[in-house]
Amino acid sequence: MERFLKERGVVIDEADLMTLTSAAATAALLAKERLARIASSDYSDDPAAQRIPKWEEVEPKLRMPARMLTVEEHFDAYGKTKAASTRKKYRACLSDLARFLGTKDLGTLTTDRLVACIEHLAKRGLDSVSIAHGHLSAVRSFFAWAIRNRKASRNPTPGIGVDVAEKPRSRKPYFTDDEARLILSEAQRPAHGAASEELVAVRRWVPWICAYTGARVNEITQLRGQDVSKHRLGAEDVWVIRITPEAGPVKTRQAREVPLHPHLIRQGFARFVEKRGQGPLFYDPERHRGGSDENPQSRKVGDKLAEWVRKIGVDDPGVQPNHGWRHRFNVVARRVRMVPEIRDAIKGHKPRTEGEEYGGDVEWDMMWPEIKRQPRYDAKPPTEPIVHTPARAKTTSDRAATRKRAKAKADSERAVAEDV
C-alpha cells in the first residue's frame, strides 16, 4: 500500500494508512473469493466489485513543501552504508549527474533525463562497463536509499539498463610465469635512489605476499605489525596475518586470518615485521598528506607499487599491475588441486552457495595445508643492471620537467623580490 501511494505521489497520515491497508486486505479476500467462483465456472457479475470506485487523480488541496534531494545534503547519510572506495566513486558519479541536469536537486530526475544522461556519458567516451557499474549503479542505489528514508517520492531507474559489451581480451588477466618471476626478482633488488624506507618495503614484500595469498593489494599495504602473529600447530610454527577492517577498507567488511607460506618466513618477513613494530608496515602515518577514508595512505602506496611494476617492464595493458596476482593465485590453486571453498576463503571471497555459509568461517588452520600446496616461486635477486624501460624513461622525464618548472618559479619569485 505504501508503494502504491508513493507511485502516485499521495501523502496520508498513519491513521488513514492503517484504514486504507485494512480495506485493501478486505478487497484482497473478496478477490480470492471471486477467483474461487470463477474456478467453479461461476462467471456472473461480482457484486462486491460494483462498490469499488474507479481510481481518479485529484489535485492536492494542501501545498506540500518541495523536497530536494542533493548530494551535499544527503550523500553523507547515505554513504554510511558503503565502503570508502564506493563512496568516493558514487559521489563523483552523482555530482556528474547533477552537473548534467543543471541543478543540485536530483529529485527532479526523470526517466527520460536519466536516459539522456546515459547517452551523454557514452558520447563522452565512457565505456558501457563504467556507465553500468558506476553511474547507473550509483543512481539506483542512491534513489533506493532516498525512497526508503522518505527523501524522494519516486525512483526514475526501474526499467533502465545498459548493455555491457564484453571487452575483447588479447591475453589472460593473470601474470605469466615470466612476468611473475620478473616482479618477484626485482622486488629483491637492493634499494637505490631516493625511495623511502616504507616504499622499499612495499616493493620488497607486498608482491610476494600477494603471490602466495591472492589478497587484494590494499589489504596487504594496510597491514600493521599487530596483525601478524605466530601460532603453533602440531610440530609447526605458522605465521598468520589478520586482514581486518580495523586496519583499513576490506571489501567484504569481514576480518579473516590467512597463514603465510613458509617461503615468506624463510626470506625474513617475520624479522622485518619485528623491526617495524606494531604500527603500519608499509607506510608512515606521520607522512600523510591530506589522506582520507576514501583515499588512505595504504591505497596511495598501492598505486605507487603499480607504477613500479610498469616501470620494470610488466607494461602489457591486458594485465593489471597489482590485481594480476589474484588471478594468478587462482591458476596456481587449480594446478595444485586446492579445495575451492578454502581457496576462496583465503582470497576473501564470499561463499559461493548458501550451503558453504553453514559452519561459520574457514579458519586459518584449515587454510594451512592448502597454502603449503603452492610451489615456491623460483625468483632470485637480479644481478643485471636496471633496465631502462619506456615507462621508467617517462618517469625520469616527468621528474626533470617538474624540477625545471620549480626552478623557474623560484627564479621568478627571487627576481620579483630583488626588484622590490
C-alpha positions in Angstrom: 0.0 0.0 0.0 2.9 2.4 0.8 4.4 1.6 -2.6 1.1 2.2 -4.3 0.7 5.6 -2.7 4.3 6.6 -3.4 4.0 5.8 -7.1 1.0 8.2 -7.2 2.5 10.9 -5.1 -0.2 10.6 -2.4 0.7 11.6 1.2 -1.6 10.5 4.1 -1.1 10.2 7.8 -0.5 6.9 9.7 -4.2 6.5 10.8 -5.5 6.8 7.3 -2.8 4.5 6.1 -3.9 1.8 8.5 -7.6 2.2 7.5 -6.6 2.0 3.8 -4.4 -1.0 4.4 -7.2 -2.8 6.2 -9.6 -2.0 3.3 -7.1 -3.3 0.8 -6.8 -6.5 2.7 -10.5 -7.0 2.7 -10.6 -6.3 -1.0 -7.9 -9.0 -1.5 -10.1 -11.6 0.3 -13.1 -10.6 -1.9 -10.9 -11.0 -5.0 -9.8 -14.5 -3.9 -13.5 -15.5 -3.4 -14.2 -14.2 -6.9 -11.4 -16.3 -8.3 -12.8 -19.3 -6.5 -16.2 -18.8 -8.0 -14.6 -18.4 -11.5 -12.7 -21.7 -10.9 -16.1 -23.3 -10.2 -17.4 -22.0 -13.6 -19.4 -19.1 -12.0 -18.8 -16.1 -14.3 -21.7 -13.9 -13.1 -21.0 -10.3 -12.2 -19.3 -9.7 -9.0 -21.5 -7.5 -6.7 -18.5 -6.6 -4.5 -16.7 -5.1 -7.4 -19.5 -2.7 -8.1 -18.9 -0.9 -4.8 -15.2 -0.1 -5.6 -14.9 3.4 -7.3 -12.5 3.9 -10.2 -9.2 5.5 -9.3 -9.0 9.1 -10.3 -6.2 11.6 -10.0 -7.2 14.7 -7.9 -5.4 17.9 -7.3 -3.8 18.2 -3.8 -5.8 20.5 -1.5 -2.7 21.4 0.5 0.5 22.9 -0.7 3.2 20.5 0.2 6.8 21.9 0.7 9.1 20.8 -2.0 11.6 18.1 -1.1 15.1 18.5 -2.5 17.4 15.5 -2.9 21.0 16.7 -3.1 24.5 15.3 -2.9 25.6 18.0 -0.5 22.7 17.4 2.0 22.0 13.7 1.8 25.1 11.8 0.5 26.9 11.6 3.8 23.9 9.9 5.5 23.5 7.5 2.5 27.3 6.8 2.3 27.5 5.4 5.8 26.3 2.1 4.4 29.0 2.0 1.7 32.7 1.2 1.7 35.1 4.1 1.4 36.0 3.3 -2.2 32.4 3.0 -3.2 31.6 6.3 -1.5 34.3 8.1 -3.5 33.1 6.6 -6.8 29.4 7.1 -6.2 29.8 10.7 -5.0 31.7 11.6 -8.2 29.0 9.9 -10.4 26.1 11.7 -8.6 27.9 15.0 -8.8 28.4 14.4 -12.5 24.7 13.7 -12.9 23.8 17.0 -11.1 26.0 18.9 -13.5 24.3 17.3 -16.4 20.9 18.2 -15.0 22.0 21.8 -14.3 20.6 21.6 -10.8 21.6 20.3 -7.4 18.2 18.7 -6.9 18.5 15.1 -8.1 14.8 14.7 -7.1 13.9 16.4 -10.4 15.5 13.5 -12.3 13.0 11.8 -14.7 13.5 8.5 -16.5 13.8 10.4 -19.8 16.5 12.6 -18.4 18.4 9.6 -17.0 18.4 8.0 -20.4 19.7 11.3 -21.9 22.4 11.4 -19.3 23.5 7.8 -20.1 23.6 8.7 -23.8 25.7 11.8 -22.9 28.2 9.7 -21.0 28.6 7.3 -23.9 29.2 10.3 -26.3 31.9 11.5 -23.8 33.7 8.2 -24.4 32.8 6.3 -21.2 32.6 2.5 -21.9 29.4 0.6 -21.1 31.0 -1.1 -18.0 31.8 2.3 -16.4 28.4 3.6 -17.1 26.5 0.5 -15.9 28.6 -0.3 -12.8 29.5 3.3 -12.0 26.9 6.0 -12.8 23.8 3.8 -13.2 24.6 1.8 -10.1 25.1 5.0 -8.1 21.8 6.4 -9.2 19.9 3.2 -8.4 21.5 2.8 -5.0 21.1 6.4 -4.0 17.4 6.6 -5.0 16.6 3.3 -3.4 18.0 4.8 -0.1 16.1 8.0 -0.7 12.8 6.2 -1.2 13.3 4.1 2.0 14.2 7.2 4.0 11.4 9.4 2.7 13.8 11.7 0.9 12.2 11.1 -2.5 8.8 10.1 -3.7 9.7 8.3 -6.9 12.5 6.3 -8.4 13.5 7.0 -12.1 15.6 3.9 -12.6 13.2 1.0 -13.0 13.4 -0.4 -16.5 16.6 1.4 -17.3 19.7 -0.6 -18.2 22.9 -0.5 -20.1 24.0 -3.3 -22.5 27.5 -4.1 -21.3 29.7 -5.1 -24.2 32.3 -7.7 -23.3 35.8 -6.2 -23.9 38.0 -8.2 -26.3 40.9 -9.8 -24.4 44.2 -10.3 -26.1 45.6 -12.3 -23.2 44.7 -13.9 -19.8 44.3 -11.5 -16.9 46.9 -13.2 -14.7 50.7 -12.7 -14.7 52.6 -15.2 -16.8 55.4 -17.3 -15.3 58.0 -14.8 -16.8 56.1 -11.7 -15.5 55.7 -13.2 -12.0 59.4 -14.1 -11.9 60.4 -10.7 -13.1 58.4 -8.8 -10.5 59.4 -11.1 -7.6 63.1 -10.9 -8.7 63.1 -7.1 -9.0 61.4 -7.0 -5.6 64.7 -8.3 -4.1 66.9 -5.7 -5.8 68.9 -3.7 -3.3 67.4 -0.3 -2.5 68.7 2.6 -4.7 67.7 6.2 -5.3 65.6 8.4 -3.1 62.9 5.9 -2.3 61.6 6.0 1.3 62.1 3.1 3.7 58.4 2.3 3.5 58.3 2.3 -0.3 61.3 0.0 -0.4 59.4 -2.4 2.0 56.3 -2.2 -0.2 58.3 -3.3 -3.3 60.1 -6.0 -1.4 57.3 -7.7 0.4 53.8 -6.8 -1.0 54.2 -8.6 -4.4 55.5 -11.8 -2.6 52.6 -11.8 -0.1 50.0 -11.2 -2.8 51.6 -14.0 -4.8 51.2 -16.5 -2.0 47.8 -15.3 -0.6 45.9 -13.9 -3.6 44.9 -11.0 -1.3 43.8 -7.6 -2.7 46.9 -5.3 -2.7 45.4 -2.7 -0.4 44.5 -5.4 2.1 48.3 -6.0 2.4 49.5 -2.4 2.2 47.4 -1.5 5.2 48.8 -4.4 7.3 50.1 -3.5 10.8 52.7 -5.3 12.9 49.9 -6.2 15.4 48.1 -8.0 12.5 51.0 -10.6 12.2 51.3 -13.3 14.7 52.9 -16.7 15.2 51.0 -19.9 16.2 51.9 -23.4 17.0 50.1 -26.2 15.0 51.3 -29.6 15.9 55.1 -29.6 15.3 55.0 -26.5 13.1 55.3 -22.8 13.7 52.7 -21.0 11.5 52.8 -17.2 10.9 49.4 -15.7 10.2 48.2 -12.3 9.0 44.9 -10.8 10.1 43.2 -8.8 7.4 40.7 -6.6 9.2 38.6 -3.5 8.7 40.2 -2.1 11.8 43.4 -1.5 9.7 41.6 -0.2 6.6 38.9 -0.9 4.0 38.1 -4.6 3.4 35.7 -5.3 0.5 33.7 -7.9 2.4 33.8 -5.9 5.6 34.8 -9.0 7.4 38.1 -9.9 9.1 39.9 -13.0 8.1 43.1 -14.8 9.1 45.4 -16.2 6.4 48.6 -18.2 7.1 51.8 -17.2 5.3 53.7 -19.5 3.0 56.9 -20.8 4.7 58.9 -19.3 1.9 58.0 -15.8 3.0 59.2 -16.6 6.5 62.5 -18.1 5.2 63.1 -14.8 3.3 62.9 -12.9 6.5 59.4 -11.4 6.6 59.0 -12.1 10.3 62.2 -10.3 11.1 61.0 -7.3 9.0 57.8 -7.2 11.0 59.6 -7.3 14.3 61.8 -4.4 13.2 58.9 -2.3 12.1 56.9 -2.8 15.3 53.2 -2.8 16.0 52.2 0.0 13.6 51.7 0.1 9.8 54.2 -2.0 8.0 54.2 -0.2 4.6 53.6 3.5 5.3 54.4 6.1 7.9 51.3 7.8 9.4 53.5 10.8 10.2 54.0 11.5 6.5 50.4 11.6 5.4 49.4 14.5 3.1 45.7 15.0 3.5 44.8 11.3 3.3 41.2 10.4 3.9 39.0 7.3 4.4 38.2 7.4 0.7 41.9 7.8 -0.3 44.0 6.4 2.6 47.8 6.2 2.6 47.7 2.4 2.1 45.9 3.0 -1.2 48.4 5.6 -2.3 51.4 3.2 -1.7 49.5 0.5 -3.6 49.2 2.9 -6.5 53.0 3.6 -6.3 53.6 -0.2 -6.4 51.5 -0.4 -9.6 53.6 2.4 -11.1 56.8 0.5 -10.2 55.6 -2.8 -11.8 55.0 -0.9 -15.1 58.5 0.7 -14.8 60.3 -2.6 -14.5 58.7 -3.9 -17.8 55.4 -5.5 -17.0 53.6 -3.0 -19.2 51.0 -5.1 -21.0 47.6 -3.2 -20.6 45.9 -6.6 -20.6 47.1 -7.4 -17.1 46.6 -5.2 -14.1 49.9 -4.5 -12.2 48.5 -5.4 -8.8 45.3 -7.4 -9.4 47.1 -9.8 -11.6 48.3 -11.7 -8.5 44.7 -12.5 -7.5 44.1 -14.1 -10.9 47.4 -15.9 -10.8 46.7 -17.3 -7.3 43.6 -19.0 -8.8 45.6 -20.5 -11.6 48.2 -21.9 -9.2 45.4 -23.1 -6.8 43.8 -25.1 -9.6 47.1 -26.6 -10.7 47.8 -28.0 -7.2 44.1 -29.1 -6.6 43.4 -26.7 -3.8 40.0 -27.1 -2.2 37.8 -24.4 -4.0 36.0 -23.4 -0.8 39.2 -22.9 1.1 40.8 -21.1 -1.9 38.0 -18.6 -1.9 38.2 -18.1 1.8 42.0 -17.4 1.6 41.3 -14.7 -1.1 38.4 -13.2 0.9 35.6 -14.2 -1.5 32.1 -14.6 -0.1 30.8 -18.2 -0.1 29.5 -19.2 -3.5 26.5 -21.1 -2.1 24.2 -20.9 0.9 25.5 -24.4 1.9 29.1 -23.1 2.1 28.0 -20.5 4.6 27.0 -23.2 7.1 29.6 -24.0 9.7 31.0 -20.4 10.0 34.3 -19.1 8.6 37.1 -21.1 7.2 39.8 -20.9 10.0 43.5 -20.4 9.3 44.4 -23.9 10.5 42.2 -25.3 7.7 43.9 -23.0 5.2 47.4 -24.0 6.2 47.6 -27.3 4.3 46.3 -25.6 1.2 48.7 -22.7 1.5 51.6 -25.2 1.7 50.4 -26.9 -1.5 51.7 -23.9 -3.5 55.2 -24.5 -5.0 57.9 -22.0 -4.2 58.5 -19.2 -6.6 62.0 -19.6 -8.0 62.9 -15.9 -8.3 66.5 -14.9 -7.4 67.7 -11.4 -6.7 68.6 -9.7 -10.0 72.3 -9.5 -11.0 71.9 -7.5 -14.2 71.7 -3.6 -14.3 68.3 -1.9 -14.1 66.6 -2.0 -17.5 65.5 1.4 -18.7 62.0 0.7 -19.9 59.8 3.4 -21.7 57.8 3.8 -18.5 60.9 4.4 -16.5 62.2 6.9 -19.1 58.9 8.8 -19.0 59.0 9.0 -15.2 62.6 10.4 -15.4 61.5 12.9 -18.0 58.4 14.0 -15.9 60.6 14.4 -12.8 63.1 16.5 -14.8 60.3 18.7 -16.1 58.9 19.2 -12.6 62.3 20.2 -11.3 62.6 22.6 -14.2 59.3 24.2 -13.5 60.0 24.5 -9.8 63.4 26.2 -10.5 61.8 28.6 -13.0 59.2 29.5 -10.4 61.8 30.1 -7.7 63.9 32.2 -10.0 60.9 34.3 -10.9 60.0 34.9 -7.3 63.5 35.7 -6.5 63.7 38.3 -9.3 60.5 39.9 -8.1 61.8 40.1 -4.5 65.0 41.7 -5.8 63.1 44.4 -7.7 61.0 45.2 -4.7 
